Amino acid sequence: MTAPDPRDELVDHLPALRAFAMSLTRNRATADDMMQDTVLKAWSNIDKFTPGTNMRAWLFTILRNNFYTSRRKLNREVADVDDVMSGQLSVKPEHDGRLQMMDFKVAFNQLPDEQREALILVGASGFSYEDAGEMCGVATGTMKSRVNRGRAKLTQLLKLEDDDTLELTDQATMAVVSGSGFATK
Amino acid sequence: MAGQDDPKKAKIAKYIDENLKQVFSDLEGDEMPTQITDLLAVLRAQDDERKTKK
């Protein structure tokens, strides 16, 4: 019996890899270029992947290294944001789940790269602080600090300190997540 | 004060993480761009060719 080819597993992680690339670059074309480079590198260096370890973490690390190397070369941040992530941040939160989600995306896109990356790795992808720190080449404490600063900035941008507002946005978010529609409640 | 602030902070963190997961999940659901599927097809074909030559 032959060992499974890790290249087959690689394909399974591509949707998450693209989501990570989109979150990091905030630009579809740049994300796709980054992803293409990452797939090419991963495929040709598959012998460097240790079977049994976390392939998603390995792929994310390659992609983020590509991103920061390319950004350093260009000496500028990619500022353009796709229509998927764009929109207007409302002054007061609206009582509608979809608008809330749009506001959230706009606020999220305003965070510095390191904080966006930290929140995606820890908050959305479920990596531990330790693993995320390792992937980003920083100490666990630094990763915790980035996540905390990112959350604090989102709290400020979305005016989440107001308990009543949070109750409403919580319901709105859950309506979107469950697909039940906020207005029907 | 801290006792009142901590649950609020935890609630905000939970709200943020739920939104992050939703944003990430939406992006994961996007169709894979053809440049990536084409690249995979080329890489697989190259591998197959290499294997048959061995």
gemmi code that builds the backbone of each chain (N, CA, C; Angstrom):
import gemmi

chains = {
    "A": [
        ("MET", (0.852, -1.199, 0.000), (0.000, 0.000, 0.000), (0.890, 1.251, 0.000)),
        ("THR", (0.620, 2.170, -0.939), (1.447, 3.371, -1.023), (0.888, 4.478, -0.127)),
        ("ALA", (1.805, 5.351, 0.327), (1.387, 6.467, 1.183), (0.595, 7.468, 0.345)),
        ("PRO", (-0.414, 8.135, 0.952), (-1.186, 9.109, 0.179), (-0.312, 10.271, -0.291)),
        ("ASP", (-0.597, 10.745, -1.491), (0.179, 11.858, -2.044), (-0.271, 13.157, -1.372)),
        ("PRO", (0.651, 13.875, -0.709), (0.242, 15.130, -0.048), (-0.306, 16.169, -1.027)),
        ("ARG", (-0.005, 16.004, -2.307), (-0.543, 16.951, -3.301), (-2.073, 16.874, -3.360)),
        ("ASP", (-2.597, 15.669, -3.094), (-4.061, 15.533, -3.083), (-4.663, 16.327, -1.934)),
        ("GLU", (-3.969, 16.304, -0.792), (-4.455, 17.053, 0.373), (-4.355, 18.560, 0.110)),
        ("LEU", (-3.319, 18.942, -0.606), (-3.083, 20.371, -0.906), (-4.322, 20.993, -1.565)),
        ("VAL", (-4.890, 20.254, -2.501), (-6.061, 20.757, -3.236), (-7.229, 21.051, -2.291)),
        ("ASP", (-7.361, 20.238, -1.252), (-8.460, 20.419, -0.288), (-8.385, 21.767, 0.441)),
        ("HIS", (-7.182, 22.303, 0.575), (-7.008, 23.544, 1.348), (-7.098, 24.807, 0.489)),
        ("LEU", (-7.274, 24.640, -0.812), (-7.239, 25.814, -1.693), (-8.336, 26.851, -1.415)),
        ("PRO", (-9.590, 26.435, -1.134), (-10.590, 27.470, -0.819), (-10.194, 28.318, 0.396)),
        ("ALA", (-9.674, 27.671, 1.433), (-9.245, 28.419, 2.630), (-8.029, 29.285, 2.308)),
        ("LEU", (-7.151, 28.764, 1.471), (-5.955, 29.530, 1.096), (-6.356, 30.797, 0.347)),
        ("ARG", (-7.352, 30.652, -0.522), (-7.798, 31.823, -1.294), (-8.484, 32.837, -0.370)),
        ("ALA", (-9.266, 32.337, 0.572), (-9.923, 33.231, 1.532), (-8.867, 33.996, 2.336)),
        ("PHE", (-7.806, 33.310, 2.708), (-6.722, 33.956, 3.455), (-6.042, 35.011, 2.569)),
        ("ALA", (-5.809, 34.659, 1.307), (-5.163, 35.590, 0.369), (-6.030, 36.831, 0.168)),
        ("MET", (-7.335, 36.635, 0.054), (-8.257, 37.768, -0.124), (-8.265, 38.660, 1.114)),
        ("SER", (-8.260, 38.025, 2.284), (-8.278, 38.798, 3.531), (-7.011, 39.621, 3.687)),
        ("LEU", (-5.922, 39.042, 3.252), (-4.622, 39.697, 3.421), (-4.421, 40.818, 2.404)),
        ("THR", (-4.743, 40.546, 1.155), (-4.459, 41.523, 0.089), (-5.594, 42.517, -0.120)),
        ("ARG", (-6.816, 42.113, 0.207), (-8.030, 42.913, -0.014), (-8.228, 43.234, -1.488)),
        ("ASN", (-7.634, 42.457, -2.341), (-7.738, 42.698, -3.777), (-7.724, 41.361, -4.498)),
        ("ARG", (-8.764, 41.118, -5.291), (-8.936, 39.804, -5.902), (-7.783, 39.429, -6.836)),
        ("ALA", (-7.383, 40.374, -7.687), (-6.326, 40.074, -8.664), (-5.010, 39.760, -7.954)),
        ("THR", (-4.685, 40.567, -6.949), (-3.445, 40.342, -6.197), (-3.530, 39.017, -5.445)),
        ("ALA", (-4.697, 38.742, -4.873), (-4.891, 37.487, -4.127), (-4.661, 36.289, -5.051)),
        ("ASP", (-5.193, 36.363, -6.252), (-5.048, 35.240, -7.185), (-3.597, 35.067, -7.636)),
        ("ASP", (-2.892, 36.185, -7.827), (-1.464, 36.098, -8.180), (-0.673, 35.451, -7.039)),
        ("MET", (-0.981, 35.890, -5.808), (-0.303, 35.343, -4.621), (-0.566, 33.838, -4.506)),
        ("MET", (-1.814, 33.494, -4.776), (-2.208, 32.098, -4.652), (-1.510, 31.231, -5.691)),
        ("GLN", (-1.428, 31.768, -6.905), (-0.759, 31.029, -7.986), (0.702, 30.748, -7.598)),
        ("ASP", (1.380, 31.759, -7.098), (2.775, 31.594, -6.659), (2.874, 30.548, -5.551)),
        ("THR", (1.924, 30.629, -4.618), (1.941, 29.715, -3.468), (1.738, 28.265, -3.918)),
        ("VAL", (0.770, 28.051, -4.794), (0.493, 26.688, -5.276), (1.719, 26.138, -6.006)),
        ("LEU", (2.304, 26.983, -6.829), (3.490, 26.565, -7.587), (4.635, 26.189, -6.644)),
        ("LYS", (4.874, 27.045, -5.651), (5.956, 26.781, -4.680), (5.672, 25.524, -3.867)),
        ("ALA", (4.441, 25.415, -3.397), (4.080, 24.263, -2.554), (4.193, 22.970, -3.353)),
        ("TRP", (3.708, 22.997, -4.568), (3.710, 21.796, -5.407), (5.142, 21.342, -5.689)),
        ("SER", (5.998, 22.302, -6.027), (7.376, 21.930, -6.381), (8.244, 21.649, -5.153)),
        ("ASN", (7.753, 22.042, -3.964), (8.520, 21.771, -2.726), (7.768, 20.831, -1.797)),
        ("ILE", (6.917, 20.016, -2.374), (6.062, 19.148, -1.546), (6.897, 18.179, -0.703)),
        ("ASP", (8.091, 17.859, -1.159), (8.961, 16.959, -0.390), (9.414, 17.612, 0.926)),
        ("LYS", (9.285, 18.946, 1.012), (9.682, 19.645, 2.246), (8.552, 19.641, 3.278)),
        ("PHE", (7.366, 19.248, 2.835), (6.246, 19.163, 3.784), (6.347, 17.858, 4.566)),
        ("THR", (6.226, 17.957, 5.885), (6.292, 16.764, 6.730), (4.896, 16.176, 6.878)),
        ("PRO", (4.667, 14.964, 6.325), (3.333, 14.353, 6.458), (2.930, 14.237, 7.927)),
        ("GLY", (1.665, 14.479, 8.176), (1.169, 14.411, 9.553), (1.155, 15.757, 10.239)),
        ("THR", (1.865, 16.742, 9.646), (1.811, 18.092, 10.221), (0.685, 18.871, 9.519)),
        ("ASN", (0.498, 20.102, 9.944), (-0.634, 20.890, 9.472), (-0.361, 21.513, 8.100)),
        ("MET", (-0.960, 20.925, 7.063), (-0.702, 21.435, 5.716), (-1.277, 22.832, 5.505)),
        ("ARG", (-2.437, 23.086, 6.130), (-3.034, 24.426, 5.968), (-2.085, 25.495, 6.512)),
        ("ALA", (-1.494, 25.216, 7.661), (-0.547, 26.162, 8.253), (0.666, 26.344, 7.347)),
        ("TRP", (1.106, 25.254, 6.751), (2.266, 25.292, 5.844), (1.955, 26.161, 4.622)),
        ("LEU", (0.774, 25.968, 4.041), (0.373, 26.743, 2.857), (0.178, 28.225, 3.199)),
        ("PHE", (-0.473, 28.492, 4.327), (-0.698, 29.874, 4.753), (0.640, 30.588, 4.967)),
        ("THR", (1.602, 29.844, 5.518), (2.910, 30.447, 5.781), (3.597, 30.819, 4.471)),
        ("ILE", (3.528, 29.932, 3.489), (4.134, 30.235, 2.181), (3.474, 31.474, 1.587)),
        ("LEU", (2.155, 31.515, 1.656), (1.429, 32.643, 1.062), (1.765, 33.968, 1.746)),
        ("ARG", (1.781, 33.967, 3.071), (2.061, 35.226, 3.769), (3.502, 35.682, 3.537)),
        ("ASN", (4.412, 34.720, 3.443), (5.797, 35.088, 3.145), (5.894, 35.729, 1.753)),
        ("ASN", (5.169, 35.157, 0.796), (5.108, 35.747, -0.549), (4.568, 37.169, -0.495)),
        ("PHE", (3.485, 37.318, 0.283), (2.816, 38.615, 0.375), (3.763, 39.685, 0.927)),
        ("TYR", (4.418, 39.381, 2.046), (5.275, 40.394, 2.664), (6.545, 40.646, 1.839)),
        ("THR", (7.059, 39.602, 1.188), (8.226, 39.795, 0.328), (7.855, 40.711, -0.835)),
        ("SER", (6.724, 40.436, -1.440), (6.291, 41.229, -2.581), (5.974, 42.661, -2.157)),
        ("ARG", (5.387, 42.823, -0.982), (5.067, 44.167, -0.496), (6.336, 44.972, -0.228)),
        ("ARG", (7.332, 44.277, 0.321), (8.606, 44.963, 0.580), (9.227, 45.416, -0.730)),
        ("LYS", (9.146, 44.531, -1.750), (9.723, 44.864, -3.053), (9.037, 46.089, -3.646)),
        ("LEU", (7.730, 46.109, -3.516), (6.971, 47.231, -4.087), (7.073, 48.478, -3.213)),
        ("ASN", (7.456, 48.241, -1.952), (7.591, 49.324, -0.969), (6.304, 50.131, -0.811)),
        ("ARG", (5.198, 49.455, -0.928), (3.923, 50.124, -0.728), (2.882, 49.070, -0.368)),
        ("GLU", (1.806, 49.521, 0.221), (0.710, 48.607, 0.535), (-0.295, 48.633, -0.591)),
        ("VAL", (-0.901, 47.480, -0.848), (-1.977, 47.440, -1.826), (-3.195, 48.088, -1.189)),
        ("ALA", (-3.607, 49.203, -1.766), (-4.683, 49.959, -1.138), (-6.040, 49.701, -1.782)),
        ("ASP", (-6.007, 49.169, -2.998), (-7.261, 48.974, -3.712), (-8.068, 47.852, -3.062)),
        ("VAL", (-9.345, 48.054, -2.959), (-10.211, 47.066, -2.328), (-11.300, 46.671, -3.316)),
        ("ASP", (-11.542, 45.362, -3.413), (-12.556, 44.867, -4.340), (-13.957, 45.260, -3.924)),
        ("ASP", (-14.893, 45.127, -4.890), (-16.291, 45.422, -4.577), (-16.849, 44.476, -3.514)),
        ("VAL", (-16.298, 43.265, -3.452), (-16.751, 42.284, -2.468), (-16.560, 42.819, -1.049)),
        ("MET", (-15.484, 43.545, -0.857), (-15.145, 43.999, 0.480), (-15.464, 45.478, 0.702)),
        ("SER", (-16.004, 46.135, -0.321), (-16.188, 47.573, -0.172), (-17.584, 47.924, 0.321)),
        ("GLY", (-17.765, 49.155, 0.628), (-19.064, 49.623, 1.106), (-18.863, 50.826, 1.993)),
        ("GLN", (-19.933, 51.351, 2.495), (-19.844, 52.534, 3.345), (-20.066, 52.140, 4.798)),
        ("LEU", (-19.232, 52.650, 5.647), (-19.396, 52.402, 7.077), (-20.468, 53.355, 7.599)),
        ("SER", (-21.544, 52.810, 8.078), (-22.631, 53.687, 8.540), (-22.244, 54.349, 9.852)),
        ("VAL", (-22.826, 55.508, 10.090), (-22.527, 56.251, 11.314), (-23.069, 55.478, 12.516)),
        ("LYS", (-24.293, 55.010, 12.394), (-24.894, 54.199, 13.458), (-25.219, 52.830, 12.874)),
        ("PRO", (-25.028, 51.766, 13.639), (-25.354, 50.447, 13.110), (-26.822, 50.334, 12.729)),
        ("GLU", (-27.087, 49.778, 11.559), (-28.464, 49.579, 11.104), (-28.976, 48.249, 11.671)),
        ("HIS", (-30.283, 48.137, 11.804), (-30.854, 46.908, 12.338), (-31.077, 45.904, 11.217)),
        ("ASP", (-30.036, 45.599, 10.526), (-30.133, 44.656, 9.428), (-28.838, 43.873, 9.339)),
        ("GLY", (-28.972, 42.543, 9.323), (-27.788, 41.695, 9.360), (-26.820, 41.919, 8.226)),
        ("ARG", (-27.351, 42.095, 7.019), (-26.453, 42.223, 5.872), (-25.680, 43.532, 5.913)),
        ("LEU", (-26.352, 44.598, 6.328), (-25.658, 45.880, 6.445), (-24.589, 45.792, 7.528)),
        ("GLN", (-24.939, 45.084, 8.616), (-23.971, 44.920, 9.691), (-22.733, 44.198, 9.183)),
        ("MET", (-22.945, 43.177, 8.370), (-21.818, 42.414, 7.850), (-20.964, 43.270, 6.928)),
        ("MET", (-21.621, 44.101, 6.128), (-20.896, 45.016, 5.237), (-20.055, 45.983, 6.066)),
        ("ASP", (-20.662, 46.533, 7.113), (-19.931, 47.435, 8.009), (-18.722, 46.727, 8.610)),
        ("PHE", (-18.945, 45.483, 8.993), (-17.861, 44.725, 9.607), (-16.699, 44.562, 8.619)),
        ("LYS", (-17.026, 44.219, 7.368), (-15.982, 44.022, 6.353), (-15.209, 45.316, 6.102)),
        ("VAL", (-15.937, 46.419, 6.038), (-15.287, 47.715, 5.794), (-14.350, 48.056, 6.955)),
        ("ALA", (-14.836, 47.837, 8.172), (-14.000, 48.115, 9.351), (-12.782, 47.204, 9.371)),
        ("PHE", (-13.017, 45.934, 9.066), (-11.924, 44.955, 9.064), (-10.828, 45.358, 8.067)),
        ("ASN", (-11.254, 45.856, 6.920), (-10.292, 46.248, 5.886), (-9.467, 47.467, 6.267)),
        ("GLN", (-9.897, 48.171, 7.297), (-9.140, 49.345, 7.738), (-8.001, 48.981, 8.690)),
        ("LEU", (-7.979, 47.741, 9.143), (-6.934, 47.327, 10.095), (-5.593, 47.165, 9.382)),
        ("PRO", (-4.500, 47.382, 10.107), (-3.183, 47.123, 9.520), (-3.040, 45.636, 9.152)),
        ("ASP", (-2.189, 45.347, 8.180), (-2.012, 43.978, 7.690), (-1.795, 42.970, 8.818)),
        ("GLU", (-0.902, 43.305, 9.748), (-0.543, 42.356, 10.806), (-1.742, 42.020, 11.692)),
        ("GLN", (-2.578, 43.004, 11.947), (-3.758, 42.754, 12.789), (-4.823, 41.961, 12.030)),
        ("ARG", (-4.988, 42.282, 10.750), (-5.953, 41.524, 9.927), (-5.538, 40.069, 9.855)),
        ("GLU", (-4.247, 39.886, 9.612), (-3.706, 38.532, 9.513), (-3.909, 37.775, 10.829)),
        ("ALA", (-3.599, 38.423, 11.941), (-3.721, 37.778, 13.255), (-5.173, 37.387, 13.530)),
        ("LEU", (-6.108, 38.275, 13.213), (-7.523, 37.980, 13.467), (-8.027, 36.851, 12.574)),
        ("ILE", (-7.571, 36.815, 11.336), (-8.001, 35.741, 10.433), (-7.437, 34.403, 10.910)),
        ("LEU", (-6.177, 34.392, 11.293), (-5.561, 33.132, 11.715), (-6.174, 32.603, 13.010)),
        ("VAL", (-6.319, 33.494, 13.985), (-6.792, 33.053, 15.306), (-8.324, 33.067, 15.398)),
        ("GLY", (-8.937, 34.178, 14.985), (-10.387, 34.335, 15.142), (-11.203, 33.541, 14.133)),
        ("ALA", (-10.768, 33.549, 12.867), (-11.573, 32.891, 11.820), (-11.125, 31.465, 11.536)),
        ("SER", (-9.803, 31.238, 11.535), (-9.308, 29.910, 11.131), (-9.092, 28.965, 12.299)),
        ("GLY", (-9.100, 29.498, 13.509), (-8.997, 28.646, 14.687), (-7.590, 28.174, 15.036)),
        ("PHE", (-6.569, 28.815, 14.481), (-5.209, 28.455, 14.885), (-4.965, 28.960, 16.306)),
        ("SER", (-4.137, 28.234, 17.054), (-3.795, 28.693, 18.402), (-2.874, 29.905, 18.270)),
        ("TYR", (-2.768, 30.682, 19.356), (-1.849, 31.826, 19.340), (-0.437, 31.348, 19.036)),
        ("GLU", (-0.102, 30.219, 19.594), (1.243, 29.671, 19.428), (1.511, 29.315, 17.959)),
        ("ASP", (0.562, 28.587, 17.352), (0.730, 28.195, 15.945), (0.739, 29.421, 15.028)),
        ("ALA", (-0.172, 30.352, 15.293), (-0.244, 31.558, 14.461), (1.053, 32.364, 14.589)),
        ("GLY", (1.579, 32.434, 15.814), (2.845, 33.138, 16.032), (3.975, 32.494, 15.255)),
        ("GLU", (3.979, 31.178, 15.282), (5.018, 30.435, 14.550), (4.905, 30.688, 13.041)),
        ("MET", (3.680, 30.681, 12.549), (3.456, 30.923, 11.120), (3.923, 32.313, 10.699)),
        ("CYS", (3.768, 33.277, 11.600), (4.117, 34.658, 11.272), (5.526, 35.021, 11.741)),
        ("GLY", (6.205, 34.074, 12.340), (7.581, 34.328, 12.785), (7.665, 35.297, 13.946)),
        ("VAL", (6.633, 35.295, 14.809), (6.653, 36.173, 15.986), (6.335, 35.356, 17.246)),
        ("ALA", (6.637, 35.945, 18.400), (6.368, 35.265, 19.672), (4.858, 35.164, 19.908)),
        ("THR", (4.471, 34.191, 20.725), (3.054, 33.998, 21.043), (2.454, 35.277, 21.639)),
        ("GLY", (3.216, 35.947, 22.499), (2.745, 37.185, 23.128), (2.487, 38.282, 22.099)),
        ("THR", (3.332, 38.333, 21.088), (3.152, 39.335, 20.022), (1.866, 39.045, 19.258)),
        ("MET", (1.614, 37.755, 19.002), (0.391, 37.381, 18.290), (-0.838, 37.756, 19.118)),
        ("LYS", (-0.781, 37.485, 20.433), (-1.902, 37.847, 21.317), (-2.145, 39.357, 21.278)),
        ("SER", (-1.052, 40.093, 21.294), (-1.151, 41.547, 21.291), (-1.767, 42.048, 19.977)),
        ("ARG", (-1.386, 41.434, 18.853), (-1.957, 41.834, 17.558), (-3.463, 41.548, 17.514)),
        ("VAL", (-3.840, 40.389, 18.029), (-5.268, 40.033, 18.042), (-6.032, 41.025, 18.929)),
        ("ASN", (-5.472, 41.321, 20.091), (-6.142, 42.244, 21.017), (-6.267, 43.645, 20.431)),
        ("ARG", (-5.195, 44.089, 19.771), (-5.238, 45.432, 19.172), (-6.227, 45.476, 18.007)),
        ("GLY", (-6.274, 44.383, 17.249), (-7.233, 44.299, 16.142), (-8.659, 44.343, 16.649)),
        ("ARG", (-8.929, 43.584, 17.725), (-10.279, 43.576, 18.299), (-10.636, 44.950, 18.866)),
        ("ALA", (-9.645, 45.581, 19.492), (-9.903, 46.894, 20.091), (-10.236, 47.917, 19.001)),
        ("LYS", (-9.528, 47.826, 17.889), (-9.770, 48.771, 16.791), (-11.156, 48.527, 16.172)),
        ("LEU", (-11.510, 47.255, 15.999), (-12.841, 46.937, 15.457), (-13.937, 47.404, 16.420)),
        ("THR", (-13.679, 47.220, 17.705), (-14.637, 47.656, 18.730), (-14.892, 49.157, 18.616)),
        ("GLN", (-13.790, 49.883, 18.382), (-13.885, 51.336, 18.263), (-14.606, 51.723, 16.960)),
        ("LEU", (-14.194, 51.117, 15.846), (-14.775, 51.462, 14.543), (-16.272, 51.132, 14.468)),
        ("LEU", (-16.638, 50.019, 15.093), (-18.038, 49.568, 15.015), (-18.869, 50.015, 16.220)),
        ("LYS", (-18.236, 50.789, 17.085), (-18.911, 51.334, 18.278), (-19.572, 50.224, 19.105)),
        ("LEU", (-18.789, 49.191, 19.380), (-19.335, 48.018, 20.074), (-19.375, 48.158, 21.592)),
        ("GLU", (-18.847, 49.285, 22.087), (-18.846, 49.448, 23.549), (-20.262, 49.567, 24.080)),
        ("ASP", (-21.149, 50.037, 23.206), (-22.543, 50.199, 23.606), (-23.210, 48.827, 23.689)),
        ("ASP", (-23.567, 48.414, 24.883), (-24.145, 47.082, 25.094), (-25.403, 46.837, 24.256)),
        ("ASP", (-26.268, 47.859, 24.175), (-27.528, 47.704, 23.443), (-27.253, 47.443, 21.968)),
        ("THR", (-26.295, 48.167, 21.437), (-25.936, 48.002, 20.033), (-25.424, 46.590, 19.789)),
        ("LEU", (-24.609, 46.121, 20.720), (-24.036, 44.785, 20.558), (-25.140, 43.725, 20.562)),
        ("GLU", (-26.138, 43.908, 21.429), (-27.258, 42.959, 21.451), (-27.911, 42.898, 20.078)),
        ("LEU", (-28.147, 44.078, 19.493), (-28.815, 44.131, 18.196), (-27.953, 43.525, 17.105)),
        ("THR", (-26.644, 43.868, 17.111), (-25.780, 43.345, 16.061), (-25.590, 41.847, 16.225)),
        ("ASP", (-25.607, 41.393, 17.468), (-25.505, 39.953, 17.720), (-26.659, 39.212, 17.050)),
        ("GLN", (-27.868, 39.735, 17.275), (-29.048, 39.108, 16.671), (-28.964, 39.168, 15.157)),
        ("ALA", (-28.529, 40.323, 14.650), (-28.447, 40.503, 13.204), (-27.443, 39.532, 12.601)),
        ("THR", (-26.309, 39.387, 13.262), (-25.277, 38.489, 12.756), (-25.781, 37.055, 12.768)),
        ("MET", (-26.396, 36.669, 13.854), (-26.869, 35.301, 13.948), (-27.945, 35.024, 12.895)),
        ("ALA", (-28.726, 36.067, 12.559), (-29.743, 35.898, 11.520), (-29.080, 35.615, 10.182)),
        ("VAL", (-27.975, 36.325, 9.913), (-27.251, 36.117, 8.652), (-26.605, 34.741, 8.659)),
        ("VAL", (-25.950, 34.407, 9.787), (-25.246, 33.135, 9.881), (-26.222, 31.969, 9.706)),
        ("SER", (-27.389, 32.088, 10.340), (-28.346, 30.984, 10.262), (-29.146, 31.009, 8.969)),
        ("GLY", (-29.092, 32.154, 8.253), (-29.816, 32.279, 6.997), (-31.311, 32.399, 7.201)),
        ("SER", (-31.726, 32.738, 8.429), (-33.151, 32.783, 8.734), (-33.783, 34.121, 8.373)),
        ("GLY", (-32.959, 35.162, 8.217), (-33.510, 36.472, 7.889), (-33.923, 37.201, 9.149)),
        ("PHE", (-33.345, 38.361, 9.378), (-33.569, 39.101, 10.610), (-35.011, 39.588, 10.713)),
        ("ALA", (-35.603, 39.961, 9.585), (-36.925, 40.572, 9.601), (-38.021, 39.589, 10.012)),
        ("THR", (-37.757, 38.313, 9.860), (-38.784, 37.329, 10.180), (-38.907, 37.056, 11.666)),
        ("LYS", (-37.884, 37.516, 12.435), (-37.900, 37.239, 13.883), (-38.873, 38.148, 14.606)),
    ],
    "B": [
        ("MET", (-15.194, 47.160, 38.821), (-15.352, 47.612, 37.443), (-14.891, 46.545, 36.470)),
        ("ALA", (-13.732, 45.955, 36.841), (-13.168, 44.970, 35.935), (-14.117, 43.800, 35.742)),
        ("GLY", (-14.832, 43.444, 36.838), (-15.783, 42.352, 36.764), (-16.900, 42.618, 35.771)),
        ("GLN", (-17.265, 43.908, 35.617), (-18.319, 44.268, 34.669), (-17.755, 44.338, 33.247)),
        ("ASP", (-16.503, 44.780, 33.150), (-15.898, 44.971, 31.835), (-15.565, 43.645, 31.161)),
        ("ASP", (-15.101, 42.664, 31.910), (-14.631, 41.422, 31.312), (-15.696, 40.668, 30.517)),
        ("PRO", (-16.899, 40.475, 31.079), (-17.924, 39.782, 30.283), (-18.259, 40.551, 29.003)),
        ("LYS", (-18.261, 41.884, 29.108), (-18.544, 42.715, 27.928), (-17.458, 42.519, 26.882)),
        ("LYS", (-16.226, 42.499, 27.355), (-15.087, 42.316, 26.457), (-15.162, 40.940, 25.780)),
        ("ALA", (-15.540, 39.936, 26.587), (-15.643, 38.573, 26.046), (-16.760, 38.492, 25.010)),
        ("LYS", (-17.845, 39.220, 25.281), (-18.991, 39.232, 24.369), (-18.601, 39.894, 23.041)),
        ("ILE", (-17.863, 40.988, 23.142), (-17.403, 41.699, 21.938), (-16.460, 40.802, 21.138)),
        ("ALA", (-15.552, 40.126, 21.848), (-14.601, 39.234, 21.168), (-15.350, 38.115, 20.451)),
        ("LYS", (-16.386, 37.596, 21.083), (-17.187, 36.523, 20.482), (-17.895, 37.041, 19.231)),
        ("TYR", (-18.463, 38.227, 19.351), (-19.155, 38.846, 18.209), (-18.184, 39.033, 17.034)),
        ("ILE", (-16.992, 39.533, 17.342), (-15.991, 39.770, 16.297), (-15.589, 38.446, 15.647)),
        ("ASP", (-15.337, 37.434, 16.451), (-14.918, 36.138, 15.897), (-16.021, 35.503, 15.041)),
        ("GLU", (-17.276, 35.674, 15.466), (-18.386, 35.131, 14.663), (-18.439, 35.805, 13.297)),
        ("ASN", (-18.228, 37.117, 13.307), (-18.219, 37.858, 12.039), (-17.025, 37.464, 11.174)),
        ("LEU", (-15.881, 37.300, 11.811), (-14.673, 36.894, 11.073), (-14.892, 35.546, 10.396)),
        ("LYS", (-15.489, 34.628, 11.157), (-15.744, 33.284, 10.605), (-16.693, 33.371, 9.415)),
        ("GLN", (-17.689, 34.252, 9.529), (-18.658, 34.395, 8.445), (-17.996, 34.996, 7.195)),
        ("VAL", (-17.185, 36.026, 7.402), (-16.472, 36.658, 6.274), (-15.569, 35.626, 5.604)),
        ("PHE", (-14.846, 34.872, 6.422), (-13.909, 33.879, 5.894), (-14.658, 32.775, 5.145)),
        ("SER", (-15.769, 32.343, 5.720), (-16.565, 31.287, 5.099), (-17.145, 31.755, 3.759)),
        ("ASP", (-17.588, 33.020, 3.699), (-18.096, 33.579, 2.434), (-17.006, 33.546, 1.370)),
        ("LEU", (-15.800, 33.929, 1.769), (-14.682, 33.968, 0.811), (-14.298, 32.556, 0.357)),
        ("GLU", (-14.385, 31.606, 1.291), (-14.073, 30.210, 0.947), (-15.046, 29.666, -0.102)),
        ("GLY", (-16.266, 30.213, -0.073), (-17.298, 29.749, -0.990), (-17.158, 30.290, -2.401)),
        ("ASP", (-16.260, 31.255, -2.585), (-16.039, 31.817, -3.930), (-15.561, 30.737, -4.894)),
        ("GLU", (-15.924, 30.895, -6.146), (-15.473, 29.935, -7.154), (-13.961, 30.060, -7.350)),
        ("MET", (-13.308, 28.925, -7.496), (-11.854, 28.941, -7.691), (-11.532, 29.565, -9.054)),
        ("PRO", (-10.627, 30.534, -9.093), (-10.322, 31.175, -10.387), (-9.715, 30.187, -11.389)),
        ("THR", (-9.994, 30.419, -12.659), (-9.519, 29.472, -13.688), (-7.989, 29.418, -13.735)),
        ("GLN", (-7.340, 30.530, -13.411), (-5.864, 30.511, -13.471), (-5.302, 29.474, -12.480)),
        ("ILE", (-6.022, 29.234, -11.396), (-5.559, 28.251, -10.411), (-5.902, 26.827, -10.873)),
        ("THR", (-7.133, 26.639, -11.351), (-7.512, 25.293, -11.808), (-6.668, 24.892, -13.023)),
        ("ASP", (-6.377, 25.860, -13.894), (-5.528, 25.581, -15.058), (-4.115, 25.205, -14.607)),
        ("LEU", (-3.621, 25.954, -13.633), (-2.271, 25.674, -13.116), (-2.196, 24.265, -12.528)),
        ("LEU", (-3.212, 23.893, -11.768), (-3.234, 22.554, -11.175), (-3.244, 21.469, -12.255)),
        ("ALA", (-4.007, 21.720, -13.311), (-4.084, 20.747, -14.405), (-2.703, 20.583, -15.058)),
        ("VAL", (-2.008, 21.680, -15.253), (-0.666, 21.638, -15.858), (0.308, 20.893, -14.933)),
        ("LEU", (0.251, 21.206, -13.644), (1.157, 20.569, -12.679), (0.911, 19.064, -12.602)),
        ("ARG", (-0.363, 18.689, -12.617), (-0.701, 17.261, -12.571), (-0.231, 16.554, -13.840)),
        ("ALA", (-0.417, 17.202, -14.989), (0.000, 16.614, -16.262), (1.518, 16.429, -16.291)),
        ("GLN", (2.234, 17.423, -15.757), (3.707, 17.327, -15.697), (4.145, 16.158, -14.823)),
        ("ASP", (3.454, 16.014, -13.689), (3.773, 14.905, -12.770), (3.522, 13.554, -13.431)),
        ("ASP", (2.385, 13.456, -14.112), (2.029, 12.199, -14.785), (3.068, 11.847, -15.850)),
        ("GLU", (3.485, 12.866, -16.568), (4.476, 12.670, -17.632), (5.797, 12.171, -17.032)),
        ("ARG", (6.173, 12.785, -15.929), (7.414, 12.405, -15.244), (7.333, 10.953, -14.768)),
        ("LYS", (6.164, 10.584, -14.246), (5.991, 9.216, -13.730), (6.083, 8.190, -14.858)),
        ("THR", (5.503, 8.505, -15.994), (5.510, 7.539, -17.105), (6.901, 7.386, -17.703)),
        ("LYS", (7.715, 8.429, -17.588), (9.084, 8.372, -18.110), (9.990, 7.489, -17.262)),
        ("LYS", (9.609, 7.358, -15.981), (10.456, 6.589, -15.046), (10.422, 5.095, -15.360)),
    ],
}
model = gemmi.Model(1)
for chain_id, residues in chains.items():
    chain = gemmi.Chain(chain_id)
    for i, (resn, *xyz) in enumerate(residues, 1):
        res = gemmi.Residue()
        res.name, res.seqid = resn, gemmi.SeqId(i, " ")
        for name, pos in zip(("N", "CA", "C"), xyz):
            atom = gemmi.Atom()
            atom.name, atom.element = name, gemmi.Element(name[0])
            atom.pos, atom.b_iso = gemmi.Position(*pos), 0.0
            res.add_atom(atom)
        chain.add_residue(res)
    model.add_chain(chain)
structure = gemmi.Structure()
structure.add_model(model)
structure.setup_entities()
